[in-house]
Amino acid sequence: MAVQTETIQVSGIRCERCVMRLGAALQGHDGLEYANATLMGAVTLQWDEERTDRDALVTAMKQAGFAPIP
């Protein structure tokens, strides 16, 4: 199992409800081992590279209204 960890800065997090909405969007994502979001927009993700990838996780966040900041 190859585990990757990355912290991504995202836009759209303005309150605790936003953090909960992001968590709901990622909950149950196959291969996601850990996710933590702060009110400052920092999202730390840890995933099993054999079951998912960064692009799939970013897509899930985008669909919930949270876009990575380049």
mmCIF file of the N, C-alpha and C atoms, coordinates in Angstrom:
data_MODEL
# 
_entry.id   MODEL 
# 
loop_
_atom_site.group_PDB 
_atom_site.id 
_atom_site.type_symbol 
_atom_site.label_atom_id 
_atom_site.label_alt_id 
_atom_site.label_comp_id 
_atom_site.label_asym_id 
_atom_site.label_entity_id 
_atom_site.label_seq_id 
_atom_site.pdbx_PDB_ins_code 
_atom_site.Cartn_x 
_atom_site.Cartn_y 
_atom_site.Cartn_z 
_atom_site.occupancy 
_atom_site.B_iso_or_equiv 
_atom_site.pdbx_formal_charge 
_atom_site.auth_seq_id 
_atom_site.auth_comp_id 
_atom_site.auth_asym_id 
_atom_site.auth_atom_id 
_atom_site.pdbx_PDB_model_num 
ATOM 1   N N  . MET A 1 1  ? 0.850   -1.181 0.000  1.00 0.00 ? 1  MET A N  1 
ATOM 2   C CA . MET A 1 1  ? 0.000   0.000  0.000  1.00 0.00 ? 1  MET A CA 1 
ATOM 3   C C  . MET A 1 1  ? 0.888   1.234  0.000  1.00 0.00 ? 1  MET A C  1 
ATOM 4   N N  . ALA A 1 2  ? 0.711   2.073  -1.011 1.00 0.00 ? 2  ALA A N  1 
ATOM 5   C CA . ALA A 1 2  ? 1.448   3.331  -1.115 1.00 0.00 ? 2  ALA A CA 1 
ATOM 6   C C  . ALA A 1 2  ? 0.539   4.459  -0.630 1.00 0.00 ? 2  ALA A C  1 
ATOM 7   N N  . VAL A 1 3  ? 0.886   5.054  0.495  1.00 0.00 ? 3  VAL A N  1 
ATOM 8   C CA . VAL A 1 3  ? 0.074   6.114  1.081  1.00 0.00 ? 3  VAL A CA 1 
ATOM 9   C C  . VAL A 1 3  ? 0.693   7.470  0.749  1.00 0.00 ? 3  VAL A C  1 
ATOM 10  N N  . GLN A 1 4  ? -0.148  8.372  0.268  1.00 0.00 ? 4  GLN A N  1 
ATOM 11  C CA . GLN A 1 4  ? 0.275   9.732  -0.045 1.00 0.00 ? 4  GLN A CA 1 
ATOM 12  C C  . GLN A 1 4  ? -0.422  10.694 0.910  1.00 0.00 ? 4  GLN A C  1 
ATOM 13  N N  . THR A 1 5  ? 0.278   11.748 1.273  1.00 0.00 ? 5  THR A N  1 
ATOM 14  C CA . THR A 1 5  ? -0.296  12.795 2.119  1.00 0.00 ? 5  THR A CA 1 
ATOM 15  C C  . THR A 1 5  ? 0.012   14.138 1.484  1.00 0.00 ? 5  THR A C  1 
ATOM 16  N N  . GLU A 1 6  ? -0.994  15.003 1.439  1.00 0.00 ? 6  GLU A N  1 
ATOM 17  C CA . GLU A 1 6  ? -0.797  16.337 0.877  1.00 0.00 ? 6  GLU A CA 1 
ATOM 18  C C  . GLU A 1 6  ? -1.754  17.316 1.545  1.00 0.00 ? 6  GLU A C  1 
ATOM 19  N N  . THR A 1 7  ? -1.299  18.540 1.734  1.00 0.00 ? 7  THR A N  1 
ATOM 20  C CA . THR A 1 7  ? -2.160  19.609 2.209  1.00 0.00 ? 7  THR A CA 1 
ATOM 21  C C  . THR A 1 7  ? -2.420  20.541 1.033  1.00 0.00 ? 7  THR A C  1 
ATOM 22  N N  . ILE A 1 8  ? -3.697  20.754 0.743  1.00 0.00 ? 8  ILE A N  1 
ATOM 23  C CA . ILE A 1 8  ? -4.132  21.561 -0.391 1.00 0.00 ? 8  ILE A CA 1 
ATOM 24  C C  . ILE A 1 8  ? -4.886  22.764 0.141  1.00 0.00 ? 8  ILE A C  1 
ATOM 25  N N  . GLN A 1 9  ? -4.564  23.936 -0.351 1.00 0.00 ? 9  GLN A N  1 
ATOM 26  C CA . GLN A 1 9  ? -5.293  25.151 0.004  1.00 0.00 ? 9  GLN A CA 1 
ATOM 27  C C  . GLN A 1 9  ? -6.487  25.270 -0.934 1.00 0.00 ? 9  GLN A C  1 
ATOM 28  N N  . VAL A 1 10 ? -7.687  25.428 -0.378 1.00 0.00 ? 10 VAL A N  1 
ATOM 29  C CA . VAL A 1 10 ? -8.889  25.528 -1.204 1.00 0.00 ? 10 VAL A CA 1 
ATOM 30  C C  . VAL A 1 10 ? -9.663  26.799 -0.897 1.00 0.00 ? 10 VAL A C  1 
ATOM 31  N N  . SER A 1 11 ? -10.429 27.236 -1.882 1.00 0.00 ? 11 SER A N  1 
ATOM 32  C CA . SER A 1 11 ? -11.319 28.375 -1.674 1.00 0.00 ? 11 SER A CA 1 
ATOM 33  C C  . SER A 1 11 ? -12.706 27.853 -1.326 1.00 0.00 ? 11 SER A C  1 
ATOM 34  N N  . GLY A 1 12 ? -13.504 28.671 -0.715 1.00 0.00 ? 12 GLY A N  1 
ATOM 35  C CA . GLY A 1 12 ? -14.884 28.314 -0.420 1.00 0.00 ? 12 GLY A CA 1 
ATOM 36  C C  . GLY A 1 12 ? -15.167 27.964 1.024  1.00 0.00 ? 12 GLY A C  1 
ATOM 37  N N  . ILE A 1 13 ? -14.149 27.796 1.842  1.00 0.00 ? 13 ILE A N  1 
ATOM 38  C CA . ILE A 1 13 ? -14.385 27.490 3.256  1.00 0.00 ? 13 ILE A CA 1 
ATOM 39  C C  . ILE A 1 13 ? -14.476 28.810 4.022  1.00 0.00 ? 13 ILE A C  1 
ATOM 40  N N  . ARG A 1 14 ? -15.677 29.058 4.553  1.00 0.00 ? 14 ARG A N  1 
ATOM 41  C CA . ARG A 1 14 ? -15.902 30.321 5.252  1.00 0.00 ? 14 ARG A CA 1 
ATOM 42  C C  . ARG A 1 14 ? -16.374 30.126 6.693  1.00 0.00 ? 14 ARG A C  1 
ATOM 43  N N  . CYS A 1 15 ? -16.837 28.896 6.991  1.00 0.00 ? 15 CYS A N  1 
ATOM 44  C CA . CYS A 1 15 ? -17.404 28.659 8.323  1.00 0.00 ? 15 CYS A CA 1 
ATOM 45  C C  . CYS A 1 15 ? -17.331 27.169 8.649  1.00 0.00 ? 15 CYS A C  1 
ATOM 46  N N  . GLU A 1 16 ? -17.738 26.835 9.857  1.00 0.00 ? 16 GLU A N  1 
ATOM 47  C CA . GLU A 1 16 ? -17.724 25.438 10.295 1.00 0.00 ? 16 GLU A CA 1 
ATOM 48  C C  . GLU A 1 16 ? -18.673 24.590 9.443  1.00 0.00 ? 16 GLU A C  1 
ATOM 49  N N  . ARG A 1 17 ? -19.754 25.164 9.007  1.00 0.00 ? 17 ARG A N  1 
ATOM 50  C CA . ARG A 1 17 ? -20.699 24.443 8.142  1.00 0.00 ? 17 ARG A CA 1 
ATOM 51  C C  . ARG A 1 17 ? -20.043 24.061 6.817  1.00 0.00 ? 17 ARG A C  1 
ATOM 52  N N  . CYS A 1 18 ? -19.197 24.945 6.285  1.00 0.00 ? 18 CYS A N  1 
ATOM 53  C CA . CYS A 1 18 ? -18.456 24.640 5.058  1.00 0.00 ? 18 CYS A CA 1 
ATOM 54  C C  . CYS A 1 18 ? -17.511 23.463 5.278  1.00 0.00 ? 18 CYS A C  1 
ATOM 55  N N  . VAL A 1 19 ? -16.852 23.439 6.425  1.00 0.00 ? 19 VAL A N  1 
ATOM 56  C CA . VAL A 1 19 ? -15.945 22.336 6.752  1.00 0.00 ? 19 VAL A CA 1 
ATOM 57  C C  . VAL A 1 19 ? -16.738 21.030 6.803  1.00 0.00 ? 19 VAL A C  1 
ATOM 58  N N  . MET A 1 20 ? -17.926 21.074 7.387  1.00 0.00 ? 20 MET A N  1 
ATOM 59  C CA . MET A 1 20 ? -18.762 19.885 7.478  1.00 0.00 ? 20 MET A CA 1 
ATOM 60  C C  . MET A 1 20 ? -19.234 19.449 6.084  1.00 0.00 ? 20 MET A C  1 
ATOM 61  N N  . ARG A 1 21 ? -19.563 20.406 5.220  1.00 0.00 ? 21 ARG A N  1 
ATOM 62  C CA . ARG A 1 21 ? -20.002 20.089 3.861  1.00 0.00 ? 21 ARG A CA 1 
ATOM 63  C C  . ARG A 1 21 ? -18.870 19.435 3.072  1.00 0.00 ? 21 ARG A C  1 
ATOM 64  N N  . LEU A 1 22 ? -17.656 19.926 3.247  1.00 0.00 ? 22 LEU A N  1 
ATOM 65  C CA . LEU A 1 22 ? -16.504 19.332 2.584  1.00 0.00 ? 22 LEU A CA 1 
ATOM 66  C C  . LEU A 1 22 ? -16.269 17.908 3.097  1.00 0.00 ? 22 LEU A C  1 
ATOM 67  N N  . GLY A 1 23 ? -16.379 17.732 4.403  1.00 0.00 ? 23 GLY A N  1 
ATOM 68  C CA . GLY A 1 23 ? -16.226 16.400 4.976  1.00 0.00 ? 23 GLY A CA 1 
ATOM 69  C C  . GLY A 1 23 ? -17.256 15.426 4.434  1.00 0.00 ? 23 GLY A C  1 
ATOM 70  N N  . ALA A 1 24 ? -18.483 15.886 4.276  1.00 0.00 ? 24 ALA A N  1 
ATOM 71  C CA . ALA A 1 24 ? -19.545 15.037 3.737  1.00 0.00 ? 24 ALA A CA 1 
ATOM 72  C C  . ALA A 1 24 ? -19.255 14.659 2.284  1.00 0.00 ? 24 ALA A C  1 
ATOM 73  N N  . ALA A 1 25 ? -18.662 15.584 1.530  1.00 0.00 ? 25 ALA A N  1 
ATOM 74  C CA . ALA A 1 25 ? -18.334 15.310 0.123  1.00 0.00 ? 25 ALA A CA 1 
ATOM 75  C C  . ALA A 1 25 ? -17.246 14.255 -0.002 1.00 0.00 ? 25 ALA A C  1 
ATOM 76  N N  . LEU A 1 26 ? -16.351 14.191 0.968  1.00 0.00 ? 26 LEU A N  1 
ATOM 77  C CA . LEU A 1 26 ? -15.236 13.242 0.919  1.00 0.00 ? 26 LEU A CA 1 
ATOM 78  C C  . LEU A 1 26 ? -15.533 11.939 1.661  1.00 0.00 ? 26 LEU A C  1 
ATOM 79  N N  . GLN A 1 27 ? -16.508 11.958 2.549  1.00 0.00 ? 27 GLN A N  1 
ATOM 80  C CA . GLN A 1 27 ? -16.811 10.791 3.371  1.00 0.00 ? 27 GLN A CA 1 
ATOM 81  C C  . GLN A 1 27 ? -17.144 9.581  2.502  1.00 0.00 ? 27 GLN A C  1 
ATOM 82  N N  . GLY A 1 28 ? -16.528 8.468  2.832  1.00 0.00 ? 28 GLY A N  1 
ATOM 83  C CA . GLY A 1 28 ? -16.801 7.234  2.117  1.00 0.00 ? 28 GLY A CA 1 
ATOM 84  C C  . GLY A 1 28 ? -16.050 7.080  0.803  1.00 0.00 ? 28 GLY A C  1 
ATOM 85  N N  . HIS A 1 29 ? -15.213 8.063  0.456  1.00 0.00 ? 29 HIS A N  1 
ATOM 86  C CA . HIS A 1 29 ? -14.439 7.977  -0.785 1.00 0.00 ? 29 HIS A CA 1 
ATOM 87  C C  . HIS A 1 29 ? -13.454 6.816  -0.656 1.00 0.00 ? 29 HIS A C  1 
ATOM 88  N N  . ASP A 1 30 ? -13.572 5.845  -1.542 1.00 0.00 ? 30 ASP A N  1 
ATOM 89  C CA . ASP A 1 30 ? -12.735 4.653  -1.484 1.00 0.00 ? 30 ASP A CA 1 
ATOM 90  C C  . ASP A 1 30 ? -11.262 5.025  -1.583 1.00 0.00 ? 30 ASP A C  1 
ATOM 91  N N  . GLY A 1 31 ? -10.487 4.595  -0.614 1.00 0.00 ? 31 GLY A N  1 
ATOM 92  C CA . GLY A 1 31 ? -9.048  4.855  -0.604 1.00 0.00 ? 31 GLY A CA 1 
ATOM 93  C C  . GLY A 1 31 ? -8.629  6.044  0.235  1.00 0.00 ? 31 GLY A C  1 
ATOM 94  N N  . LEU A 1 32 ? -9.570  6.889  0.616  1.00 0.00 ? 32 LEU A N  1 
ATOM 95  C CA . LEU A 1 32 ? -9.239  8.041  1.456  1.00 0.00 ? 32 LEU A CA 1 
ATOM 96  C C  . LEU A 1 32 ? -9.050  7.549  2.884  1.00 0.00 ? 32 LEU A C  1 
ATOM 97  N N  . GLU A 1 33 ? -7.870  7.756  3.422  1.00 0.00 ? 33 GLU A N  1 
ATOM 98  C CA . GLU A 1 33 ? -7.533  7.288  4.762  1.00 0.00 ? 33 GLU A CA 1 
ATOM 99  C C  . GLU A 1 33 ? -7.789  8.352  5.834  1.00 0.00 ? 33 GLU A C  1 
ATOM 100 N N  . TYR A 1 34 ? -7.597  9.627  5.464  1.00 0.00 ? 34 TYR A N  1 
ATOM 101 C CA . TYR A 1 34 ? -7.672  10.717 6.443  1.00 0.00 ? 34 TYR A CA 1 
ATOM 102 C C  . TYR A 1 34 ? -7.962  12.013 5.702  1.00 0.00 ? 34 TYR A C  1 
ATOM 103 N N  . ALA A 1 35 ? -8.801  12.848 6.291  1.00 0.00 ? 35 ALA A N  1 
ATOM 104 C CA . ALA A 1 35 ? -9.064  14.178 5.747  1.00 0.00 ? 35 ALA A CA 1 
ATOM 105 C C  . ALA A 1 35 ? -9.314  15.126 6.913  1.00 0.00 ? 35 ALA A C  1 
ATOM 106 N N  . ASN A 1 36 ? -8.714  16.304 6.833  1.00 0.00 ? 36 ASN A N  1 
ATOM 107 C CA . ASN A 1 36 ? -8.908  17.321 7.855  1.00 0.00 ? 36 ASN A CA 1 
ATOM 108 C C  . ASN A 1 36 ? -8.890  18.686 7.178  1.00 0.00 ? 36 ASN A C  1 
ATOM 109 N N  . ALA A 1 37 ? -9.908  19.480 7.447  1.00 0.00 ? 37 ALA A N  1 
ATOM 110 C CA . ALA A 1 37 ? -9.988  20.827 6.871  1.00 0.00 ? 37 ALA A CA 1 
ATOM 111 C C  . ALA A 1 37 ? -10.014 21.853 7.997  1.00 0.00 ? 37 ALA A C  1 
ATOM 112 N N  . THR A 1 38 ? -9.368  22.987 7.752  1.00 0.00 ? 38 THR A N  1 
ATOM 113 C CA . THR A 1 38 ? -9.378  24.076 8.717  1.00 0.00 ? 38 THR A CA 1 
ATOM 114 C C  . THR A 1 38 ? -10.206 25.236 8.165  1.00 0.00 ? 38 THR A C  1 
ATOM 115 N N  . LEU A 1 39 ? -10.592 26.142 9.045  1.00 0.00 ? 39 LEU A N  1 
ATOM 116 C CA . LEU A 1 39 ? -11.340 27.314 8.612  1.00 0.00 ? 39 LEU A CA 1 
ATOM 117 C C  . LEU A 1 39 ? -10.495 28.248 7.746  1.00 0.00 ? 39 LEU A C  1 
ATOM 118 N N  . MET A 1 40 ? -9.199  28.041 7.715  1.00 0.00 ? 40 MET A N  1 
ATOM 119 C CA . MET A 1 40 ? -8.309  28.849 6.867  1.00 0.00 ? 40 MET A CA 1 
ATOM 120 C C  . MET A 1 40 ? -8.210  28.267 5.449  1.00 0.00 ? 40 MET A C  1 
ATOM 121 N N  . GLY A 1 41 ? -8.915  27.168 5.182  1.00 0.00 ? 41 GLY A N  1 
ATOM 122 C CA . GLY A 1 41 ? -8.943  26.590 3.845  1.00 0.00 ? 41 GLY A CA 1 
ATOM 123 C C  . GLY A 1 41 ? -7.861  25.567 3.559  1.00 0.00 ? 41 GLY A C  1 
ATOM 124 N N  . ALA A 1 42 ? -7.143  25.129 4.577  1.00 0.00 ? 42 ALA A N  1 
ATOM 125 C CA . ALA A 1 42 ? -6.119  24.099 4.387  1.00 0.00 ? 42 ALA A CA 1 
ATOM 126 C C  . ALA A 1 42 ? -6.762  22.727 4.575  1.00 0.00 ? 42 ALA A C  1 
ATOM 127 N N  . VAL A 1 43 ? -6.665  21.888 3.556  1.00 0.00 ? 43 VAL A N  1 
ATOM 128 C CA . VAL A 1 43 ? -7.242  20.548 3.603  1.00 0.00 ? 43 VAL A CA 1 
ATOM 129 C C  . VAL A 1 43 ? -6.098  19.543 3.517  1.00 0.00 ? 43 VAL A C  1 
ATOM 130 N N  . THR A 1 44 ? -5.936  18.759 4.565  1.00 0.00 ? 44 THR A N  1 
ATOM 131 C CA . THR A 1 44 ? -4.911  17.720 4.572  1.00 0.00 ? 44 THR A CA 1 
ATOM 132 C C  . THR A 1 44 ? -5.590  16.401 4.247  1.00 0.00 ? 44 THR A C  1 
ATOM 133 N N  . LEU A 1 45 ? -5.059  15.743 3.218  1.00 0.00 ? 45 LEU A N  1 
ATOM 134 C CA . LEU A 1 45 ? -5.608  14.471 2.757  1.00 0.00 ? 45 LEU A CA 1 
ATOM 135 C C  . LEU A 1 45 ? -4.537  13.394 2.809  1.00 0.00 ? 45 LEU A C  1 
ATOM 136 N N  . GLN A 1 46 ? -4.947  12.204 3.154  1.00 0.00 ? 46 GLN A N  1 
ATOM 137 C CA . GLN A 1 46 ? -4.052  11.053 3.102  1.00 0.00 ? 46 GLN A CA 1 
ATOM 138 C C  . GLN A 1 46 ? -4.841  9.933  2.421  1.00 0.00 ? 46 GLN A C  1 
ATOM 139 N N  . TRP A 1 47 ? -4.253  9.348  1.371  1.00 0.00 ? 47 TRP A N  1 
ATOM 140 C CA . TRP A 1 47 ? -4.975  8.351  0.607  1.00 0.00 ? 47 TRP A CA 1 
ATOM 141 C C  . TRP A 1 47 ? -4.067  7.206  0.177  1.00 0.00 ? 47 TRP A C  1 
ATOM 142 N N  . ASP A 1 48 ? -4.710  6.082  -0.098 1.00 0.00 ? 48 ASP A N  1 
ATOM 143 C CA . ASP A 1 48 ? -4.049  4.885  -0.607 1.00 0.00 ? 48 ASP A CA 1 
ATOM 144 C C  . ASP A 1 48 ? -3.982  5.033  -2.121 1.00 0.00 ? 48 ASP A C  1 
ATOM 145 N N  . GLU A 1 49 ? -2.784  5.173  -2.657 1.00 0.00 ? 49 GLU A N  1 
ATOM 146 C CA . GLU A 1 49 ? -2.583  5.420  -4.080 1.00 0.00 ? 49 GLU A CA 1 
ATOM 147 C C  . GLU A 1 49 ? -3.061  4.263  -4.957 1.00 0.00 ? 49 GLU A C  1 
ATOM 148 N N  . GLU A 1 50 ? -3.188  3.082  -4.391 1.00 0.00 ? 50 GLU A N  1 
ATOM 149 C CA . GLU A 1 50 ? -3.659  1.939  -5.162 1.00 0.00 ? 50 GLU A CA 1 
ATOM 150 C C  . GLU A 1 50 ? -5.178  1.949  -5.338 1.00 0.00 ? 50 GLU A C  1 
ATOM 151 N N  . ARG A 1 51 ? -5.883  2.756  -4.538 1.00 0.00 ? 51 ARG A N  1 
ATOM 152 C CA . ARG A 1 51 ? -7.349  2.774  -4.590 1.00 0.00 ? 51 ARG A CA 1 
ATOM 153 C C  . ARG A 1 51 ? -7.937  4.086  -5.077 1.00 0.00 ? 51 ARG A C  1 
ATOM 154 N N  . THR A 1 52 ? -7.183  5.160  -4.996 1.00 0.00 ? 52 THR A N  1 
ATOM 155 C CA . THR A 1 52 ? -7.660  6.455  -5.486 1.00 0.00 ? 52 THR A CA 1 
ATOM 156 C C  . THR A 1 52 ? -6.449  7.320  -5.784 1.00 0.00 ? 52 THR A C  1 
ATOM 157 N N  . ASP A 1 53 ? -6.697  8.522  -6.286 1.00 0.00 ? 53 ASP A N  1 
ATOM 158 C CA . ASP A 1 53 ? -5.588  9.431  -6.561 1.00 0.00 ? 53 ASP A CA 1 
ATOM 159 C C  . ASP A 1 53 ? -6.000  10.868 -6.241 1.00 0.00 ? 53 ASP A C  1 
ATOM 160 N N  . ARG A 1 54 ? -5.025  11.756 -6.316 1.00 0.00 ? 54 ARG A N  1 
ATOM 161 C CA . ARG A 1 54 ? -5.240  13.162 -5.970 1.00 0.00 ? 54 ARG A CA 1 
ATOM 162 C C  . ARG A 1 54 ? -6.336  13.773 -6.839 1.00 0.00 ? 54 ARG A C  1 
ATOM 163 N N  . ASP A 1 55 ? -6.312  13.474 -8.144 1.00 0.00 ? 55 ASP A N  1 
ATOM 164 C CA . ASP A 1 55 ? -7.293  14.058 -9.057 1.00 0.00 ? 55 ASP A CA 1 
ATOM 165 C C  . ASP A 1 55 ? -8.723  13.691 -8.682 1.00 0.00 ? 55 ASP A C  1 
ATOM 166 N N  . ALA A 1 56 ? -8.943  12.443 -8.281 1.00 0.00 ? 56 ALA A N  1 
ATOM 167 C CA . ALA A 1 56 ? -10.285 12.017 -7.889 1.00 0.00 ? 56 ALA A CA 1 
ATOM 168 C C  . ALA A 1 56 ? -10.745 12.754 -6.628 1.00 0.00 ? 56 ALA A C  1 
ATOM 169 N N  . LEU A 1 57 ? -9.835  12.963 -5.691 1.00 0.00 ? 57 LEU A N  1 
ATOM 170 C CA . LEU A 1 57 ? -10.188 13.681 -4.465 1.00 0.00 ? 57 LEU A CA 1 
ATOM 171 C C  . LEU A 1 57 ? -10.457 15.159 -4.754 1.00 0.00 ? 57 LEU A C  1 
ATOM 172 N N  . VAL A 1 58 ? -9.641  15.764 -5.611 1.00 0.00 ? 58 VAL A N  1 
ATOM 173 C CA . VAL A 1 58 ? -9.854  17.171 -5.982 1.00 0.00 ? 58 VAL A CA 1 
ATOM 174 C C  . VAL A 1 58 ? -11.186 17.320 -6.716 1.00 0.00 ? 58 VAL A C  1 
ATOM 175 N N  . THR A 1 59 ? -11.511 16.365 -7.569 1.00 0.00 ? 59 THR A N  1 
ATOM 176 C CA . THR A 1 59 ? -12.794 16.410 -8.282 1.00 0.00 ? 59 THR A CA 1 
ATOM 177 C C  . THR A 1 59 ? -13.959 16.356 -7.299 1.00 0.00 ? 59 THR A C  1 
ATOM 178 N N  . ALA A 1 60 ? -13.865 15.506 -6.296 1.00 0.00 ? 60 ALA A N  1 
ATOM 179 C CA . ALA A 1 60 ? -14.921 15.418 -5.283 1.00 0.00 ? 60 ALA A CA 1 
ATOM 180 C C  . ALA A 1 60 ? -15.069 16.740 -4.537 1.00 0.00 ? 60 ALA A C  1 
ATOM 181 N N  . MET A 1 61 ? -13.935 17.385 -4.222 1.00 0.00 ? 61 MET A N  1 
ATOM 182 C CA . MET A 1 61 ? -13.994 18.685 -3.536 1.00 0.00 ? 61 MET A CA 1 
ATOM 183 C C  . MET A 1 61 ? -14.602 19.745 -4.447 1.00 0.00 ? 61 MET A C  1 
ATOM 184 N N  . LYS A 1 62 ? -14.221 19.760 -5.722 1.00 0.00 ? 62 LYS A N  1 
ATOM 185 C CA . LYS A 1 62 ? -14.767 20.738 -6.675 1.00 0.00 ? 62 LYS A CA 1 
ATOM 186 C C  . LYS A 1 62 ? -16.273 20.582 -6.826 1.00 0.00 ? 62 LYS A C  1 
ATOM 187 N N  . GLN A 1 63 ? -16.745 19.344 -6.884 1.00 0.00 ? 63 GLN A N  1 
ATOM 188 C CA . GLN A 1 63 ? -18.180 19.097 -7.025 1.00 0.00 ? 63 GLN A CA 1 
ATOM 189 C C  . GLN A 1 63 ? -18.961 19.618 -5.827 1.00 0.00 ? 63 GLN A C  1 
ATOM 190 N N  . ALA A 1 64 ? -18.305 19.734 -4.687 1.00 0.00 ? 64 ALA A N  1 
ATOM 191 C CA . ALA A 1 64 ? -18.941 20.271 -3.483 1.00 0.00 ? 64 ALA A CA 1 
ATOM 192 C C  . ALA A 1 64 ? -18.763 21.786 -3.374 1.00 0.00 ? 64 ALA A C  1 
ATOM 193 N N  . GLY A 1 65 ? -18.044 22.380 -4.341 1.00 0.00 ? 65 GLY A N  1 
ATOM 194 C CA . GLY A 1 65 ? -17.878 23.836 -4.355 1.00 0.00 ? 65 GLY A CA 1 
ATOM 195 C C  . GLY A 1 65 ? -16.565 24.350 -3.776 1.00 0.00 ? 65 GLY A C  1 
ATOM 196 N N  . PHE A 1 66 ? -15.594 23.468 -3.607 1.00 0.00 ? 66 PHE A N  1 
ATOM 197 C CA . PHE A 1 66 ? -14.313 23.858 -3.031 1.00 0.00 ? 66 PHE A CA 1 
ATOM 198 C C  . PHE A 1 66 ? -13.199 23.636 -4.064 1.00 0.00 ? 66 PHE A C  1 
ATOM 199 N N  . ALA A 1 67 ? -12.644 24.711 -4.579 1.00 0.00 ? 67 ALA A N  1 
ATOM 200 C CA . ALA A 1 67 ? -11.612 24.618 -5.622 1.00 0.00 ? 67 ALA A CA 1 
ATOM 201 C C  . ALA A 1 67 ? -10.225 24.850 -5.043 1.00 0.00 ? 67 ALA A C  1 
ATOM 202 N N  . PRO A 1 68 ? -9.254  24.041 -5.482 1.00 0.00 ? 68 PRO A N  1 
ATOM 203 C CA . PRO A 1 68 ? -7.861  24.267 -5.040 1.00 0.00 ? 68 PRO A CA 1 
ATOM 204 C C  . PRO A 1 68 ? -7.379  25.627 -5.510 1.00 0.00 ? 68 PRO A C  1 
ATOM 205 N N  . ILE A 1 69 ? -6.586  26.259 -4.670 1.00 0.00 ? 69 ILE A N  1 
ATOM 206 C CA . ILE A 1 69 ? -5.974  27.545 -5.017 1.00 0.00 ? 69 ILE A CA 1 
ATOM 207 C C  . ILE A 1 69 ? -4.583  27.245 -5.553 1.00 0.00 ? 69 ILE A C  1 
ATOM 208 N N  . PRO A 1 70 ? -4.306  27.686 -6.789 1.00 0.00 ? 70 PRO A N  1 
ATOM 209 C CA . PRO A 1 70 ? -2.976  27.387 -7.373 1.00 0.00 ? 70 PRO A CA 1 
ATOM 210 C C  . PRO A 1 70 ? -1.846  28.055 -6.619 1.00 0.00 ? 70 PRO A C  1 
# 
